[in-house]
């Protein structure tokens, strides 16, 4: 009888501990979800079309239809099939953007308010998913799945890109302060002396989606303490650090979130956040793309 009583007591205790542990895990998950949603400023799932699901600024996609002699911009996707919005090829059977040709017209979302720029102690994050085989799908030359700038790739700019050559090609994070800050003489600088972090043999493939997320913090401090971190599939890969990361995006400049520059492959689920996400939040986004869409819909 005493043995049965002890077993019963142990069973009750185990049940209570399991309940408490479950509630604790559930509470932490809800806390992470809440913190991610509160930091989100932009999200384009592409499942319902090319308009962003969440946007603190302009939700519309834009196409640069002509560049010379004067730039012409049209709202919407006008790439004559070179870039397409396609159903059924996105993550978990949803829709996505499909980039078919290297020289397709450039497309972008306006960054004002969608990216929460600050003149002092600026931080943020950008997340996206890619599907391609770089060695067989990409044509020769650099390819930028995403670039965020007001001017040029090397002047107040973030980008993730595939290097122009290599087998396999390196995948890189670039965080380039104002050109006059990081390269005041505007001279040719070797790649290993630029604010770049390369990933060798990156985990891409035609049969899998790869999650890419980068963060930045302590930008616009005037000191060499700015840090930009690169994560792939939820894992920290490395950082661009020990640079004076001064980005002076002026009020009269157009902030643009370019997608698919010279890129060939699929792209899906683009998100922006107003602070640097931590490792736990990055891992949650990687592991819960469907829930991220649900958060965006709230």
Rosetta blueprint (number, residue, H / E / L):
1 X L
2 X H
3 X H
4 X H
5 X H
6 X H
7 X H
8 X H
9 X H
10 X H
11 X H
12 X H
13 X H
14 X H
15 X H
16 X H
17 X H
18 X H
19 X H
20 X H
21 X H
22 X H
23 X H
24 X H
25 X H
26 X H
27 X H
28 X H
29 X H
30 X H
31 X H
32 X H
33 X H
34 X H
35 X H
36 X H
37 X H
38 X H
39 X H
40 X E
41 X E
42 X E
43 X E
44 X E
45 X L
46 X L
47 X L
48 X L
49 X L
50 X L
51 X L
52 X L
53 X L
54 X E
55 X E
56 X L
57 X L
58 X L
59 X L
60 X L
61 X E
62 X E
63 X E
64 X E
65 X E
66 X E
67 X L
68 X L
69 X L
70 X L
71 X L
72 X E
73 X E
74 X E
75 X E
76 X L
77 X L
78 X L
79 X L
80 X L
81 X L
82 X L
83 X E
84 X E
85 X E
86 X E
87 X L
88 X L
89 X L
90 X L
91 X H
92 X H
93 X H
94 X L
95 X L
96 X E
97 X E
98 X E
99 X E
100 X L
101 X L
102 X L
103 X L
104 X L
105 X L
106 X L
107 X E
108 X E
109 X E
110 X E
111 X L
112 X E
113 X L
114 X L
115 X E
116 X L
117 X L
118 X L
119 X L
120 X L
121 X L
122 X E
123 X E
124 X E
125 X E
126 X E
127 X E
128 X E
129 X E
130 X E
131 X E
132 X L
133 X L
134 X H
135 X H
136 X H
137 X H
138 X L
139 X L
140 X L
141 X L
142 X L
143 X E
144 X E
145 X E
146 X E
147 X E
148 X E
149 X E
150 X E
151 X E
152 X E
153 X L
154 X L
155 X E
156 X E
157 X E
158 X E
159 X E
160 X E
161 X E
162 X E
163 X E
164 X E
165 X E
166 X E
167 X L
168 X L
169 X E
170 X E
171 X E
172 X E
173 X E
174 X E
175 X E
176 X E
177 X L
178 X L
179 X H
180 X H
181 X H
182 X H
183 X L
184 X L
185 X L
186 X L
187 X L
188 X L
189 X L
190 X L
191 X H
192 X H
193 X H
194 X L
195 X L
196 X E
197 X E
198 X E
199 X E
200 X L
201 X L
202 X L
203 X L
204 X L
205 X E
206 X L
207 X L
208 X E
209 X L
210 X E
211 X E
212 X E
213 X E
214 X E
215 X E
216 X E
217 X E
218 X E
219 X E
220 X L
221 X L
222 X L
223 X L
224 X L
225 X L
226 X E
227 X E
228 X E
229 X E
230 X E
231 X E
232 X E
233 X L
234 X L
235 X E
236 X E
237 X E
238 X E
239 X E
240 X E
241 X E
242 X E
243 X E
244 X L
245 X L
246 X L
247 X L
248 X L
249 X L
250 X L
251 X L
252 X L
253 X L
254 X L
255 X L
256 X E
257 X E
258 X E
259 X E
260 X E
261 X E
262 X L
263 X L
264 X L
265 X E
266 X E
267 X E
268 X E
269 X E
270 X E
271 X E
272 X E
273 X E
274 X L
275 X L
276 X L
277 X L
278 X L
279 X H
280 X H
281 X H
282 X H
283 X H
284 X H
285 X H
286 X H
287 X H
288 X L
289 X H
290 X H
291 X H
292 X H
293 X H
294 X H
295 X H
296 X H
297 X H
298 X L
